[in-house]
């Protein structure tokens, strides 16, 4: 899945909801500057396409962000809907899957 977002779409509603779990706006935006796992999230919205992004903040904390993409003129913006720090069990599962994907990818390159 590939998208080219040019920024973020914030307002009081999504800003407050995301920060209610203790995740700052800066941390949320920082995960999109690094390598992330990007997954579709079709179960949670019929009105718009949603995604889950899993990544690490600049501080090294694992964060899960649910978001959608919004078009403003020619710009495509990431609109975070919810964000939270991942639990230990989720981190282990994510790291295990990430390692398996990396190993499979490196064996295909040989």
Buried (B, 14 or more C-beta within 10 A) or exposed (E): EEEEBEEBBBEEEBEEEBBEEEBEBEBBBBBBEEEBBBBEBEEEEEEEEBBBBBBBBEEEBBBBBBBBBBEEEEEBBBBBBBBBBBEEEBBEEBEEEEEEEEEEEEEEEE
